Amino acid sequence: MRPPEQPVRFLLQLLEEDSGPVRAHLDWATLDRDAEVRRHVAAGAELVGVHEQWTVLADPNGRAYCVTDRDPAVGASG
């Protein structure tokens, strides 16, 4: 369990790219991936791909990020 003084947990996903403007992106952990993806798409994200434990989205500027099935409280996969 994360301490109270650490209210937000970030997962920085390193990408397998040798060069380019972005070689890592944030992963969002959620207990309800479908609902979270719908919320992001409604806010302007584009659905890129759906995988077993994560969904890839692109922000309005085209930068990729993922919404995952990890538990946001502990960071573990469900």
N, CA, C and O atoms as CSV, one atom per row, in Angstrom:
chain,resi,resn,atom,element,x,y,z
A,1,MET,N,N,0.853,-1.183,0.000
A,1,MET,CA,C,0.000,0.000,0.000
A,1,MET,C,C,0.891,1.236,0.000
A,1,MET,O,O,1.902,1.281,0.701
A,2,ARG,N,N,0.514,2.230,-0.784
A,2,ARG,CA,C,1.324,3.436,-0.844
A,2,ARG,C,C,1.062,4.320,0.367
A,2,ARG,O,O,-0.047,4.337,0.901
A,3,PRO,N,N,2.073,5.046,0.793
A,3,PRO,CA,C,1.905,5.924,1.951
A,3,PRO,C,C,1.018,7.121,1.621
A,3,PRO,O,O,0.935,7.513,0.457
A,4,PRO,N,N,0.350,7.713,2.619
A,4,PRO,CA,C,-0.540,8.847,2.383
A,4,PRO,C,C,0.157,10.051,1.754
A,4,PRO,O,O,-0.482,10.838,1.054
A,5,GLU,N,N,1.459,10.202,1.997
A,5,GLU,CA,C,2.170,11.345,1.420
A,5,GLU,C,C,2.513,11.120,-0.059
A,5,GLU,O,O,3.093,11.999,-0.696
A,6,GLN,N,N,2.164,9.968,-0.599
A,6,GLN,CA,C,2.377,9.670,-2.024
A,6,GLN,C,C,1.014,9.370,-2.653
A,6,GLN,O,O,0.683,8.207,-2.886
A,7,PRO,N,N,0.212,10.424,-2.932
A,7,PRO,CA,C,-1.169,10.212,-3.366
A,7,PRO,C,C,-1.333,9.736,-4.798
A,7,PRO,O,O,-2.411,9.266,-5.162
A,8,VAL,N,N,-0.294,9.842,-5.625
A,8,VAL,CA,C,-0.405,9.447,-7.026
A,8,VAL,C,C,0.712,8.456,-7.347
A,8,VAL,O,O,1.856,8.641,-6.932
A,9,ARG,N,N,0.372,7.413,-8.084
A,9,ARG,CA,C,1.368,6.425,-8.506
A,9,ARG,C,C,1.525,6.534,-10.023
A,9,ARG,O,O,0.538,6.467,-10.755
A,10,PHE,N,N,2.758,6.701,-10.495
A,10,PHE,CA,C,3.043,6.778,-11.926
A,10,PHE,C,C,3.798,5.535,-12.358
A,10,PHE,O,O,4.681,5.061,-11.644
A,11,LEU,N,N,3.458,5.011,-13.516
A,11,LEU,CA,C,4.241,3.956,-14.139
A,11,LEU,C,C,4.735,4.515,-15.457
A,11,LEU,O,O,3.938,4.869,-16.325
A,12,LEU,N,N,6.033,4.596,-15.609
A,12,LEU,CA,C,6.635,5.089,-16.833
A,12,LEU,C,C,7.053,3.873,-17.655
A,12,LEU,O,O,7.956,3.132,-17.264
A,13,GLN,N,N,6.401,3.676,-18.781
A,13,GLN,CA,C,6.648,2.536,-19.661
A,13,GLN,C,C,7.728,2.900,-20.662
A,13,GLN,O,O,7.516,3.763,-21.513
A,14,LEU,N,N,8.889,2.250,-20.572
A,14,LEU,CA,C,9.958,2.489,-21.534
A,14,LEU,C,C,9.603,1.785,-22.836
A,14,LEU,O,O,9.182,0.628,-22.834
A,15,LEU,N,N,9.777,2.491,-23.941
A,15,LEU,CA,C,9.474,1.938,-25.250
A,15,LEU,C,C,10.734,1.358,-25.862
A,15,LEU,O,O,11.838,1.798,-25.540
A,16,GLU,N,N,10.587,0.396,-26.725
A,16,GLU,CA,C,11.740,-0.238,-27.369
A,16,GLU,C,C,12.123,0.516,-28.641
A,16,GLU,O,O,12.111,-0.043,-29.737
A,17,GLU,N,N,12.462,1.794,-28.475
A,17,GLU,CA,C,12.847,2.635,-29.601
A,17,GLU,C,C,14.201,3.260,-29.307
A,17,GLU,O,O,14.434,3.782,-28.216
A,18,ASP,N,N,15.083,3.201,-30.284
A,18,ASP,CA,C,16.441,3.736,-30.112
A,18,ASP,C,C,16.512,5.243,-30.247
A,18,ASP,O,O,17.432,5.868,-29.719
A,19,SER,N,N,15.547,5.842,-30.952
A,19,SER,CA,C,15.570,7.283,-31.144
A,19,SER,C,C,14.143,7.781,-31.307
A,19,SER,O,O,13.194,6.999,-31.361
A,20,GLY,N,N,14.015,9.082,-31.382
A,20,GLY,CA,C,12.702,9.682,-31.550
A,20,GLY,C,C,12.390,10.632,-30.417
A,20,GLY,O,O,13.082,10.634,-29.399
A,21,PRO,N,N,11.361,11.436,-30.579
A,21,PRO,CA,C,11.036,12.439,-29.572
A,21,PRO,C,C,10.499,11.858,-28.270
A,21,PRO,O,O,10.622,12.480,-27.215
A,22,VAL,N,N,9.899,10.659,-28.340
A,22,VAL,CA,C,9.335,10.038,-27.138
A,22,VAL,C,C,9.804,8.587,-27.078
A,22,VAL,O,O,9.572,7.815,-28.009
A,23,ARG,N,N,10.465,8.220,-25.980
A,23,ARG,CA,C,10.911,6.838,-25.823
A,23,ARG,C,C,10.325,6.190,-24.584
A,23,ARG,O,O,10.747,5.111,-24.169
A,24,ALA,N,N,9.342,6.867,-23.998
A,24,ALA,CA,C,8.626,6.328,-22.837
A,24,ALA,C,C,7.260,6.995,-22.787
A,24,ALA,O,O,7.065,8.074,-23.346
A,25,HIS,N,N,6.321,6.348,-22.119
A,25,HIS,CA,C,5.019,6.980,-21.918
A,25,HIS,C,C,4.427,6.542,-20.592
A,25,HIS,O,O,4.856,5.553,-19.998
A,26,LEU,N,N,3.445,7.286,-20.143
A,26,LEU,CA,C,2.772,6.961,-18.890
A,26,LEU,C,C,1.747,5.866,-19.103
A,26,LEU,O,O,1.099,5.802,-20.147
A,27,ASP,N,N,1.605,5.006,-18.109
A,27,ASP,CA,C,0.523,4.037,-18.059
A,27,ASP,C,C,-0.407,4.440,-16.925
A,27,ASP,O,O,0.047,4.752,-15.824
A,28,TRP,N,N,-1.710,4.435,-17.195
A,28,TRP,CA,C,-2.729,4.740,-16.196
A,28,TRP,C,C,-3.270,3.429,-15.646
A,28,TRP,O,O,-3.708,2.579,-16.421
A,29,ALA,N,N,-3.253,3.243,-14.349
A,29,ALA,CA,C,-3.809,2.051,-13.710
A,29,ALA,C,C,-5.269,2.316,-13.349
A,29,ALA,O,O,-5.624,3.420,-12.935
A,30,THR,N,N,-6.110,1.295,-13.510
A,30,THR,CA,C,-7.529,1.457,-13.206
A,30,THR,C,C,-8.158,0.119,-12.853
A,30,THR,O,O,-7.698,-0.930,-13.301
A,31,LEU,N,N,-9.195,0.161,-12.060
A,31,LEU,CA,C,-9.943,-1.050,-11.722
A,31,LEU,C,C,-11.052,-1.329,-12.728
A,31,LEU,O,O,-11.626,-2.418,-12.724
A,32,ASP,N,N,-11.365,-0.356,-13.598
A,32,ASP,CA,C,-12.401,-0.527,-14.614
A,32,ASP,C,C,-11.880,0.059,-15.919
A,32,ASP,O,O,-12.167,1.207,-16.260
A,33,ARG,N,N,-11.111,-0.746,-16.640
A,33,ARG,CA,C,-10.437,-0.252,-17.842
A,33,ARG,C,C,-11.419,0.237,-18.896
A,33,ARG,O,O,-11.200,1.290,-19.495
A,34,ASP,N,N,-12.501,-0.505,-19.137
A,34,ASP,CA,C,-13.468,-0.087,-20.160
A,34,ASP,C,C,-14.039,1.302,-19.870
A,34,ASP,O,O,-14.117,2.144,-20.764
A,35,ALA,N,N,-14.434,1.535,-18.627
A,35,ALA,CA,C,-14.993,2.837,-18.262
A,35,ALA,C,C,-13.937,3.940,-18.379
A,35,ALA,O,O,-14.229,5.045,-18.836
A,36,GLU,N,N,-12.721,3.630,-17.964
A,36,GLU,CA,C,-11.650,4.634,-18.035
A,36,GLU,C,C,-11.314,4.973,-19.484
A,36,GLU,O,O,-11.092,6.140,-19.809
A,37,VAL,N,N,-11.274,3.975,-20.352
A,37,VAL,CA,C,-11.010,4.214,-21.768
A,37,VAL,C,C,-12.116,5.072,-22.369
A,37,VAL,O,O,-11.833,6.003,-23.123
A,38,ARG,N,N,-13.359,4.775,-22.048
A,38,ARG,CA,C,-14.471,5.598,-22.552
A,38,ARG,C,C,-14.319,7.050,-22.095
A,38,ARG,O,O,-14.583,7.974,-22.864
A,39,ARG,N,N,-13.898,7.250,-20.855
A,39,ARG,CA,C,-13.703,8.605,-20.326
A,39,ARG,C,C,-12.603,9.333,-21.094
A,39,ARG,O,O,-12.752,10.509,-21.424
A,40,HIS,N,N,-11.509,8.646,-21.377
A,40,HIS,CA,C,-10.403,9.259,-22.117
A,40,HIS,C,C,-10.809,9.577,-23.551
A,40,HIS,O,O,-10.484,10.647,-24.065
A,41,VAL,N,N,-11.517,8.656,-24.200
A,41,VAL,CA,C,-11.969,8.892,-25.576
A,41,VAL,C,C,-12.935,10.077,-25.614
A,41,VAL,O,O,-12.865,10.906,-26.521
A,42,ALA,N,N,-13.829,10.158,-24.640
A,42,ALA,CA,C,-14.759,11.293,-24.573
A,42,ALA,C,C,-14.018,12.614,-24.379
A,42,ALA,O,O,-14.502,13.669,-24.791
A,43,ALA,N,N,-12.845,12.555,-23.754
A,43,ALA,CA,C,-12.047,13.766,-23.522
A,43,ALA,C,C,-11.130,14.094,-24.699
A,43,ALA,O,O,-10.405,15.089,-24.657
A,44,GLY,N,N,-11.153,13.259,-25.763
A,44,GLY,CA,C,-10.381,13.586,-26.953
A,44,GLY,C,C,-9.291,12.607,-27.341
A,44,GLY,O,O,-8.614,12.809,-28.349
A,45,ALA,N,N,-9.104,11.543,-26.559
A,45,ALA,CA,C,-8.094,10.537,-26.916
A,45,ALA,C,C,-8.607,9.674,-28.065
A,45,ALA,O,O,-9.813,9.564,-28.287
A,46,GLU,N,N,-7.679,9.070,-28.782
A,46,GLU,CA,C,-8.025,8.170,-29.879
A,46,GLU,C,C,-7.645,6.748,-29.486
A,46,GLU,O,O,-6.547,6.515,-28.981
A,47,LEU,N,N,-8.540,5.802,-29.712
A,47,LEU,CA,C,-8.269,4.402,-29.441
A,47,LEU,C,C,-7.303,3.874,-30.493
A,47,LEU,O,O,-7.564,3.979,-31.691
A,48,VAL,N,N,-6.169,3.298,-30.036
A,48,VAL,CA,C,-5.155,2.788,-30.945
A,48,VAL,C,C,-5.193,1.261,-31.001
A,48,VAL,O,O,-5.114,0.679,-32.083
A,49,GLY,N,N,-5.315,0.607,-29.838
A,49,GLY,CA,C,-5.329,-0.854,-29.816
A,49,GLY,C,C,-5.725,-1.389,-28.463
A,49,GLY,O,O,-5.478,-0.766,-27.431
A,50,VAL,N,N,-6.349,-2.565,-28.481
A,50,VAL,CA,C,-6.784,-3.216,-27.245
A,50,VAL,C,C,-6.021,-4.531,-27.096
A,50,VAL,O,O,-5.972,-5.340,-28.023
A,51,HIS,N,N,-5.433,-4.734,-25.929
A,51,HIS,CA,C,-4.681,-5.944,-25.611
A,51,HIS,C,C,-5.313,-6.597,-24.389
A,51,HIS,O,O,-6.253,-6.056,-23.805
A,52,GLU,N,N,-4.800,-7.753,-24.006
A,52,GLU,CA,C,-5.412,-8.503,-22.910
A,52,GLU,C,C,-5.454,-7.720,-21.598
A,52,GLU,O,O,-6.470,-7.752,-20.903
A,53,GLN,N,N,-4.379,-7.019,-21.245
A,53,GLN,CA,C,-4.328,-6.323,-19.955
A,53,GLN,C,C,-4.144,-4.814,-20.071
A,53,GLN,O,O,-3.994,-4.139,-19.053
A,54,TRP,N,N,-4.153,-4.272,-21.278
A,54,TRP,CA,C,-4.011,-2.831,-21.445
A,54,TRP,C,C,-4.640,-2.388,-22.755
A,54,TRP,O,O,-4.847,-3.183,-23.672
A,55,THR,N,N,-4.940,-1.088,-22.818
A,55,THR,CA,C,-5.458,-0.459,-24.025
A,55,THR,C,C,-4.548,0.710,-24.373
A,55,THR,O,O,-4.206,1.520,-23.512
A,56,VAL,N,N,-4.162,0.790,-25.634
A,56,VAL,CA,C,-3.304,1.877,-26.101
A,56,VAL,C,C,-4.191,2.989,-26.653
A,56,VAL,O,O,-5.082,2.749,-27.468
A,57,LEU,N,N,-3.929,4.197,-26.195
A,57,LEU,CA,C,-4.633,5.390,-26.657
A,57,LEU,C,C,-3.605,6.398,-27.151
A,57,LEU,O,O,-2.416,6.277,-26.857
A,58,ALA,N,N,-4.061,7.380,-27.893
A,58,ALA,CA,C,-3.205,8.499,-28.290
A,58,ALA,C,C,-3.879,9.775,-27.817
A,58,ALA,O,O,-5.083,9.955,-27.999
A,59,ASP,N,N,-3.107,10.653,-27.214
A,59,ASP,CA,C,-3.662,11.927,-26.776
A,59,ASP,C,C,-3.949,12.796,-28.000
A,59,ASP,O,O,-3.559,12.420,-29.105
A,60,PRO,N,N,-4.612,13.937,-27.848
A,60,PRO,CA,C,-4.947,14.778,-29.004
A,60,PRO,C,C,-3.732,15.233,-29.830
A,60,PRO,O,O,-3.890,15.641,-30.981
A,61,ASN,N,N,-2.526,15.167,-29.254
A,61,ASN,CA,C,-1.310,15.511,-30.001
A,61,ASN,C,C,-0.672,14.293,-30.655
A,61,ASN,O,O,0.371,14.411,-31.298
A,62,GLY,N,N,-1.291,13.118,-30.497
A,62,GLY,CA,C,-0.786,11.904,-31.118
A,62,GLY,C,C,0.188,11.099,-30.294
A,62,GLY,O,O,0.728,10.108,-30.784
A,63,ARG,N,N,0.430,11.494,-29.054
A,63,ARG,CA,C,1.367,10.757,-28.200
A,63,ARG,C,C,0.647,9.575,-27.551
A,63,ARG,O,O,-0.427,9.732,-26.970
A,64,ALA,N,N,1.249,8.401,-27.658
A,64,ALA,CA,C,0.634,7.176,-27.131
A,64,ALA,C,C,0.780,7.071,-25.620
A,64,ALA,O,O,1.743,7.566,-25.035
A,65,TYR,N,N,-0.189,6.422,-25.008
A,65,TYR,CA,C,-0.143,6.046,-23.595
A,65,TYR,C,C,-1.078,4.868,-23.414
A,65,TYR,O,O,-1.850,4.544,-24.317
A,66,CYS,N,N,-1.020,4.217,-22.248
A,66,CYS,CA,C,-1.846,3.035,-22.018
A,66,CYS,C,C,-2.711,3.192,-20.774
A,66,CYS,O,O,-2.341,3.877,-19.820
A,67,VAL,N,N,-3.864,2.546,-20.809
A,67,VAL,CA,C,-4.714,2.362,-19.639
A,67,VAL,C,C,-4.627,0.873,-19.333
A,67,VAL,O,O,-4.912,0.040,-20.192
A,68,THR,N,N,-4.234,0.541,-18.106
A,68,THR,CA,C,-3.959,-0.855,-17.754
A,68,THR,C,C,-4.921,-1.377,-16.697
A,68,THR,O,O,-5.629,-0.617,-16.036
A,69,ASP,N,N,-4.921,-2.696,-16.560
A,69,ASP,CA,C,-5.720,-3.355,-15.524
A,69,ASP,C,C,-5.007,-3.416,-14.183
A,69,ASP,O,O,-5.469,-4.110,-13.277
A,70,ARG,N,N,-3.905,-2.713,-14.035
A,70,ARG,CA,C,-3.200,-2.732,-12.740
A,70,ARG,C,C,-4.042,-2.034,-11.672
A,70,ARG,O,O,-4.752,-1.069,-11.958
A,71,ASP,N,N,-3.957,-2.519,-10.474
A,71,ASP,CA,C,-4.656,-1.921,-9.343
A,71,ASP,C,C,-3.961,-0.599,-8.999
A,71,ASP,O,O,-2.780,-0.610,-8.654
A,72,PRO,N,N,-4.658,0.532,-9.083
A,72,PRO,CA,C,-4.004,1.825,-8.821
A,72,PRO,C,C,-3.534,1.990,-7.376
A,72,PRO,O,O,-2.649,2.804,-7.111
A,73,ALA,N,N,-4.102,1.244,-6.446
A,73,ALA,CA,C,-3.697,1.380,-5.045
A,73,ALA,C,C,-2.373,0.690,-4.757
A,73,ALA,O,O,-1.593,1.169,-3.934
A,74,VAL,N,N,-2.111,-0.421,-5.419
A,74,VAL,CA,C,-0.905,-1.180,-5.119
A,74,VAL,C,C,0.000,-1.414,-6.308
A,74,VAL,O,O,1.144,-1.837,-6.137
A,75,GLY,N,N,-0.489,-1.147,-7.516
A,75,GLY,CA,C,0.312,-1.295,-8.722
A,75,GLY,C,C,0.382,-2.705,-9.271
A,75,GLY,O,O,1.025,-2.933,-10.295
A,76,ALA,N,N,-0.259,-3.652,-8.617
A,76,ALA,CA,C,-0.200,-5.052,-9.067
A,76,ALA,C,C,-1.223,-5.328,-10.160
A,76,ALA,O,O,-2.278,-4.697,-10.216
A,77,SER,N,N,-0.897,-6.272,-11.018
A,77,SER,CA,C,-1.835,-6.695,-12.057
A,77,SER,C,C,-2.954,-7.501,-11.417
A,77,SER,O,O,-2.744,-8.246,-10.459
A,78,GLY,N,N,-4.160,-7.331,-11.977
A,78,GLY,CA,C,-5.311,-8.041,-11.431
A,78,GLY,C,C,-5.522,-9.348,-11.979
A,78,GLY,O,O,-6.466,-10.036,-11.588
